[in-house]
Amino acid sequence: MLTKRIIACLDVRDGRVVKGIQFVDIIDAGDPAELAHRHAAAGADEIVLLDITATHEGRGTLIDTVKRTAASLFVPFTVGGGIRSAEDAALVFNAGADKVSINSSAIARPELIGEIGSSFGAQAVIVAIDARRAVNSVDPVGEAEVYVSGGRKATGLRVIDWAREAEQRGAGEILLTSMNTDGMRNGFDCELTALVSAAVQIPVIASGGAGSAAHFADVFSRGRADAALAASIFHFGVTDSRALKAELQRAGVPVRLPC
């Protein structure tokens, strides 16, 4: 089994890190640069910063926030939110990002995936998918739907279909967030993650629902995820990546232990 990655996520609004439950009930969690440095020092393999209101507000990414956060980092750094063109991506890379995450803009114009990939490499393009189970369907997981604009708008696209198309168009990774489990700390949506992981050949990052080391172990095994992302358990001191990785190693999950 390949080494599994632990990723700390910073959802940023108005220059501050925030966290909610199922994309609502937002509370302040701190300064992005300070939290990013803390999480990286504690052993996170990567940091993801998502400017969660950029698309809804019709603006670009907060470049100053990206620069300030990147300056404190020594691990791979992904930035998403407000990236609508290869030129927007270039600004984010120039500000210190190693990868970009695109969501609503990729749905609106799928060719953007290839445009960014051709300029900066497929490994630098993550397609983020905000997914909600189709609760009224006989197959709520298989019929799970893609949402955009920070989870505000349904697209009518099936998650499984969009993940496959994103891969075909040149995405290097999929960041799959379950809106049903987000912020609940009751575990990742392993069924949905496994479905997407089986459908594509590129790495899948699981997001939404982390509450314990057992949840990570479960999504790595049963969910077949290549990486798992968490926010609130790191921001609010439930655990840190160093302690989490030690537990995962004891459980037999291959992780890169911090020095």
N, C-alpha and C positions, 0 to 999 in steps of 0.2 A: 504493500500500500504506500502510495506517495505521501510525503509530508503534508499535513493539513495546515492551512493558514488561519490564524486568528486576526480578525480585522476590527479595529475600533472605529466607530462611525460618529461623526459630528454633524448633526442636523443644525444648520445655521439660519437664523432669521434676524435681520437688522444687526448683523455683526456679532450676535451672541449665539452660543450653543443652546438649543432647546430640546425638549423631549416630550412626546405625547403618548397617548394610548389610542391605538387604532386611528392614527393621524389626526386626533383631536385632543382636547384637554392639555394644551401645551403649557409647559412650565420651563423656567430658566434653569440652565445647568452650568453656565460659566463662560469663560473666555476661550475662544477656539485655539489660539496659540498656546495658552497655558495647558489646556486639556490635551492637545495633540502631543506636546512634549512629555507630559506626564504619562500618557498611555504608551508612547513609544519607549520611554525609559523603563516602563514596567514590563516590556516584552511583547507588545503588539507587533505583528509582522508587517502590517500596513495600516495606514490611516486613510479614511474616506471622509471628505468634507462635502456635504450636500447643501447648497443654497436653496432651501426648500420653498421659498416664495418667489424666486426669480421669474419662473414661467408664469405664475398666476398674476404677478405684477407687471409682466411684459417688459422686463429689463434684463440686462446682462448680469453676469456673475460679479460678485463683489471682489474685484481684483485686489484691492488693498488688503482685504481679509486673507485672501489666498497667499499673497506675498508674506504677510506677517506670520502666518501659520507655517508656511514652507521653510521660513528662515530658522525655525526651531527644530526641524525634523532631520532624521538620519535613516528613515525607513521609507519605502515607496509610498507615494502620496497621490491619491485620486481626488479629483474635483468634479462635481456635477452641479447642474442648475444654470439655466440661462444660456446654454451653449447651443447656438442655432446654425452655425456655419463653421467651416474649417478655419476661418479667420478668428472666430470667437475662441475656438480650441487653441489656436496659436497664442493668443493672449494669455490663456490659462497656463499653457506649457511654459511660456516665457516668465510667468509669475512664480514658477517653481513646481508645478505639478508634473508627475511622471505618467499619469493616465487621466483620461477624462471619462465621465459617465454621462450618457445621454439617454433621455427618457421620452418626454413629450415631443421634443423636436425630431426624434427618430421616427416616431409614429406619424407625425405630420409630413415628414419628408424622408422616407427610408434610405434614399440614396446618400444621405448625410453620413451614414455609417461607413460606406466605402470611400467617401471623399476625405474623411478624417484619417481613415486607415491608410489610404494611398500616400498621404503626406507624412504621417507620423508612425505608421506601422500598426498592424492589427492588434498587437499586444497592448497598445496604448488606448484602445477603444473598448469601453465596457458599455453594454446596453442594459440599462436598469429597467426592470419590469415590476410595477406595482400591481399585485394580483389579488383579486377577491373571488372566493369560491362562489359558484352558482348555486345558491342554497335551495332554489326551487327546482333544480334539475335532478334527474335520476342519477346523474353522474356529476356531482358538484365539483370534484377535483378535475376531471377531464374537461369539463365545460367552464373551468375558472376563467374569468374575464380580466383583460388588461384595463387599468385605469390610468389617467394622466392628470396633469395639473395638480400635483400633490395629492392624488387620490380623490379629486373632486369630480372628475368626469369619466364616465364609462365610454369605452371605445367600440364595443361590440366585437372585439377581436378575442379569440381564444388564446390563452397564455401559451399553450403548446405550439400553436401555429406561428405566433409571433416570435417565439424563441427560435424556432427552426429558420424562419426568414432572416432574423437578425444574424444568425450564424452564416447563412448563405451569402449575406451582403457584406460579410467581413468582420463581424464583431469578434473580439478576442476573448471576451468573458461575458457571462450573464450574471447580473446582480438581481436576484429574485427576492422580493419582499412580499410576504404574506400580510395583507391588510387585516385578515381575520385574527392573526396572532400577534401583530405588532404591539409592543409595549406591555403585553399581558404577563410576560415572564413565566408562561406555562409550557414553554417548549416551542420549537420551530414546527412549521407545517411540513413534516417529513414526507407525507404522501405526495404533496404537490412538488416538493423539491426533487423527489425521486423520479417523478414523471418527467420533469424537465431535464434532469440529468441524463435519463435514459434516451431522450429524444435528440440530444446534441452531443457533439464531440468536444466542444470547448468547455473550459472550467465553469462551474456554476457556484456562485457565492450565495449561501442561504442567509436570509435576513428576516427578523421579526419573531420575537417570542423567547429570546434567550433569558434564562433565569438561573441556570446551574450548569456545572460541568457535565452532568448527565445529559442535559439537553444538547450540548455540543457533540458528545459522543454519539448520541442517537442520530443526529442529522448527518454526521459523517458516515455512519454505518447504514442505517435504514434509509436515510435520505440521499445517500450517495453524493453528498456535497463535497466539493474540493476545498472550500473555505467557508467560514461562518463569521458573520458580522454581528456585533452587538453595540449597544449605546448605553442605555440606562444602568446596566449592572456595573459598567466601568465608571460612568460619570458620578454615580451616587454611592460608590464605595462598597458595593455588594461583593465584588472581587476585583482582581486585576489580572492581566494576561499571564504574569509569572505564576501566580497561584493556580490559575485555571489550567495552564499547560502542565504543571506538576500533577494535577489530578488526572488530566487526560493521559499523560504518560503512564501513570499507574494503572489506568484502565486499558492500556494497550494501544492507544491512539498515537500514531507517529506525528510528533510536533517538533518544531525547532525550539529548544530551550534557550532562554536568554542567558547571556554571560553573567 
